[in-house]
Amino acid sequence: MGNTSSPGIVTPELADGHVFHQYTIRVLDGKRDQVQKYLGEQGIGSMIYYPVSQDQLPVYQGQYPKMPVSDLLGTEVLSLPIWPEMASENMAVVVHVVSGVIG
């Protein structure tokens, strides 16, 4: 599902030629909201794009079985800043801040 790059974080697997339009990590141990709050306090935006699994959306109520893995992932995912011209220095700041709050 991903590469664990540090304790408490799972990063996306990288493949040759892959381009990210979102860079979404998994924050383990129930710390996702803490990490997002801290990022915001440091002036770093983040986003939770898919907080609810499909079976929980009102439009799909009763159409799918319970999806416990999806439910869990919905509590862990956090998309970090990424854009085509993002400087290495900016990436390093994001990594440093995330690592600091998790460590």
LINKA-V963693 format. One record per backbone hydrogen bond with DSSP energy under -0.5 kcal/mol. CO is the residue of the C=O (numbers start at 0). NH is the residue of the N-H. If there is no record, write none. Layout:
co=CO nh=NH
co=CO nh=NH
This chain:
co=1 nh=3
co=2 nh=4
co=2 nh=10
co=5 nh=8
co=7 nh=27
co=8 nh=4
co=8 nh=5
co=9 nh=25
co=10 nh=2
co=14 nh=17
co=21 nh=23
co=22 nh=24
co=22 nh=79
co=24 nh=26
co=24 nh=77
co=25 nh=9
co=25 nh=27
co=27 nh=30
co=30 nh=34
co=31 nh=35
co=32 nh=36
co=33 nh=37
co=34 nh=38
co=35 nh=39
co=36 nh=40
co=37 nh=41
co=38 nh=41
co=38 nh=43
co=39 nh=42
co=42 nh=44
co=44 nh=80
co=46 nh=48
co=46 nh=78
co=52 nh=55
co=52 nh=56
co=53 nh=56
co=56 nh=59
co=57 nh=60
co=59 nh=62
co=59 nh=63
co=66 nh=70
co=67 nh=71
co=68 nh=72
co=69 nh=73
co=70 nh=74
co=71 nh=74
co=71 nh=75
co=72 nh=75
co=72 nh=76
co=75 nh=26
co=77 nh=24
co=77 nh=79
co=78 nh=46
co=79 nh=22
co=82 nh=85
co=86 nh=89
co=86 nh=90
co=87 nh=91
co=88 nh=92
co=89 nh=93
co=90 nh=94
co=91 nh=95
co=92 nh=96
co=93 nh=97
co=94 nh=98
co=95 nh=99
co=96 nh=100
co=97 nh=101
co=98 nh=102
